[in-house]
Amino acid sequence: QVQLVESGGGLVQAGGSLRLSCAASGMLFSIRDMGWYRQAPGKQRELVAGITWGGTTNYADSVKGRFTISRDNAKNMVYLQMNSLKPEDTAVYFCNANDKWLVDYWGQGTQVTVSS
């Protein structure tokens, strides 16, 4: 089992920045890929950014150039630096991890609200 706890959400004005953090605990040796998803009201959950164990990243087109995902394997942390935030970035952001058995784990989510 892997447990994920997000932090760092909040209210910010358009153009501002936030940094989300996700702390992993449990069977850490099994964790492979990690990522951030988001879900806005009335919409499906979508991938925002992902990062492999080796550090290869991928981003949704809507956040490329504005968001940066990183991970610290020694500290069992994954981060999402969000710059130039837009009102359409408003959503609940979820940390995700999968393990070597391809089981998905989710955090409880953290609210990000961007005011115009």
C-alpha positions as a LaTeX table, in Angstrom:
\begin{tabular}{lrrr}
\hline
Residue & $x$ (\AA) & $y$ (\AA) & $z$ (\AA) \\
\hline
Gln1 & 0.00 & 0.00 & 0.00 \\
Val2 & 1.05 & 3.56 & $-0.71$ \\
Gln3 & $-0.39$ & 6.64 & 0.95 \\
Leu4 & $-0.27$ & 10.07 & $-0.68$ \\
Val5 & $-0.89$ & 13.41 & 1.03 \\
Glu6 & $-1.09$ & 16.66 & $-0.93$ \\
Ser7 & $-0.51$ & 20.18 & 0.34 \\
Gly8 & $-0.05$ & 23.66 & $-1.03$ \\
Gly9 & $-3.39$ & 24.47 & $-2.59$ \\
Gly10 & $-5.19$ & 27.73 & $-2.02$ \\
Leu11 & $-6.63$ & 30.88 & $-3.52$ \\
Val12 & $-4.50$ & 32.95 & $-5.87$ \\
Gln13 & $-5.11$ & 35.73 & $-8.37$ \\
Ala14 & $-4.72$ & 35.15 & $-12.08$ \\
Gly15 & $-1.07$ & 35.39 & $-13.07$ \\
Gly16 & 0.09 & 34.18 & $-9.68$ \\
Ser17 & 1.92 & 31.04 & $-8.65$ \\
Leu18 & 1.41 & 28.08 & $-6.34$ \\
Arg19 & 3.51 & 25.05 & $-5.51$ \\
Leu20 & 1.80 & 21.78 & $-4.71$ \\
Ser21 & 3.58 & 19.08 & $-2.76$ \\
Cys22 & 2.77 & 15.40 & $-2.37$ \\
Ala23 & 4.31 & 13.20 & 0.30 \\
Ala24 & 4.34 & 9.46 & $-0.25$ \\
Ser25 & 4.53 & 6.85 & 2.49 \\
Gly26 & 4.08 & 3.11 & 2.81 \\
Met27 & 5.57 & 0.64 & 0.34 \\
Leu28 & 7.83 & 3.26 & $-1.20$ \\
Phe29 & 10.11 & 0.73 & $-2.88$ \\
Ser30 & 7.26 & $-0.20$ & $-5.21$ \\
Ile31 & 6.47 & 3.28 & $-6.53$ \\
Arg32 & 7.14 & 3.87 & $-10.20$ \\
Asp33 & 5.43 & 6.75 & $-11.99$ \\
Met34 & 3.89 & 9.72 & $-10.22$ \\
Gly35 & 1.75 & 12.55 & $-11.42$ \\
Trp36 & $-0.80$ & 15.26 & $-10.83$ \\
Tyr37 & $-4.38$ & 15.18 & $-12.02$ \\
Arg38 & $-7.12$ & 17.73 & $-11.63$ \\
Gln39 & $-10.88$ & 17.74 & $-11.65$ \\
Ala40 & $-13.00$ & 20.84 & $-12.12$ \\
Pro41 & $-16.70$ & 20.90 & $-11.21$ \\
Gly42 & $-18.74$ & 19.03 & $-13.78$ \\
Lys43 & $-15.67$ & 17.80 & $-15.63$ \\
Gln44 & $-13.74$ & 14.56 & $-15.78$ \\
Arg45 & $-10.48$ & 14.12 & $-13.96$ \\
Glu46 & $-7.59$ & 14.90 & $-16.32$ \\
Leu47 & $-3.85$ & 14.40 & $-16.30$ \\
Val48 & $-1.93$ & 17.61 & $-15.67$ \\
Ala49 & 1.64 & 16.30 & $-15.52$ \\
Gly50 & 3.44 & 13.03 & $-15.00$ \\
Ile51 & 6.97 & 11.99 & $-14.12$ \\
Thr52 & 8.63 & 8.61 & $-14.29$ \\
Trp53 & 11.01 & 7.16 & $-11.71$ \\
Gly54 & 13.89 & 8.26 & $-13.95$ \\
Gly55 & 12.58 & 11.80 & $-14.30$ \\
Thr56 & 10.96 & 11.81 & $-17.73$ \\
Thr57 & 8.08 & 14.26 & $-17.72$ \\
Asn58 & 4.95 & 14.85 & $-19.74$ \\
Tyr59 & 2.38 & 17.64 & $-19.57$ \\
Ala60 & $-1.11$ & 18.43 & $-20.72$ \\
Asp61 & $-1.02$ & 20.91 & $-23.58$ \\
Ser62 & $-2.98$ & 23.41 & $-21.50$ \\
Val63 & $-0.20$ & 23.71 & $-18.90$ \\
Lys64 & 2.96 & 23.36 & $-21.00$ \\
Gly65 & 5.34 & 26.21 & $-20.34$ \\
Arg66 & 3.53 & 27.22 & $-17.15$ \\
Phe67 & 3.68 & 24.16 & $-14.88$ \\
Thr68 & 6.70 & 22.10 & $-13.85$ \\
Ile69 & 6.59 & 18.69 & $-12.21$ \\
Ser70 & 9.52 & 17.37 & $-10.22$ \\
Arg71 & 10.21 & 14.61 & $-7.75$ \\
Asp72 & 12.69 & 13.91 & $-5.00$ \\
Asn73 & 12.98 & 10.15 & $-4.70$ \\
Ala74 & 15.15 & 10.40 & $-1.59$ \\
Lys75 & 12.43 & 12.38 & 0.20 \\
Asn76 & 9.53 & 10.50 & $-1.42$ \\
Met77 & 8.05 & 13.75 & $-2.64$ \\
Val78 & 6.58 & 15.01 & $-5.89$ \\
Tyr79 & 5.95 & 18.68 & $-6.62$ \\
Leu80 & 3.98 & 20.76 & $-9.07$ \\
Gln81 & 5.14 & 24.32 & $-9.60$ \\
Met82 & 2.32 & 26.29 & $-11.18$ \\
Asn83 & 3.07 & 29.70 & $-12.69$ \\
Ser84 & 0.98 & 32.15 & $-14.69$ \\
Leu85 & $-2.17$ & 30.62 & $-13.25$ \\
Lys86 & $-5.44$ & 31.15 & $-15.06$ \\
Pro87 & $-9.04$ & 30.94 & $-13.80$ \\
Glu88 & $-9.46$ & 27.80 & $-15.90$ \\
Asp89 & $-6.80$ & 26.11 & $-13.75$ \\
Thr90 & $-9.29$ & 26.13 & $-10.88$ \\
Ala91 & $-9.87$ & 22.55 & $-9.78$ \\
Val92 & $-9.16$ & 19.96 & $-7.14$ \\
Tyr93 & $-5.66$ & 18.66 & $-7.75$ \\
Phe94 & $-4.86$ & 15.03 & $-6.96$ \\
Cys95 & $-1.52$ & 13.36 & $-6.54$ \\
Asn96 & $-1.22$ & 9.97 & $-8.20$ \\
Ala97 & 1.28 & 7.15 & $-8.05$ \\
Asn98 & 1.45 & 3.69 & $-9.50$ \\
Asp99 & 3.51 & 0.78 & $-8.33$ \\
Lys100 & 5.34 & $-2.05$ & $-10.03$ \\
Trp101 & 2.13 & $-4.09$ & $-9.98$ \\
Leu102 & 0.42 & $-1.23$ & $-11.87$ \\
Val103 & $-1.87$ & $-0.43$ & $-8.94$ \\
Asp104 & $-2.95$ & 3.23 & $-8.82$ \\
Tyr105 & $-2.95$ & 5.27 & $-5.63$ \\
Trp106 & $-4.56$ & 8.67 & $-5.05$ \\
Gly107 & $-4.28$ & 11.45 & $-2.52$ \\
Gln108 & $-7.31$ & 13.15 & $-1.04$ \\
Gly109 & $-6.93$ & 16.21 & $-3.26$ \\
Thr110 & $-6.17$ & 19.86 & $-2.67$ \\
Gln111 & $-8.26$ & 22.78 & $-3.91$ \\
Val112 & $-6.71$ & 25.35 & $-6.21$ \\
Thr113 & $-8.80$ & 28.41 & $-6.94$ \\
Val114 & $-7.65$ & 31.11 & $-9.35$ \\
Ser115 & $-9.58$ & 34.36 & $-9.28$ \\
Ser116 & $-9.82$ & 36.66 & $-12.28$ \\
\hline
\end{tabular}
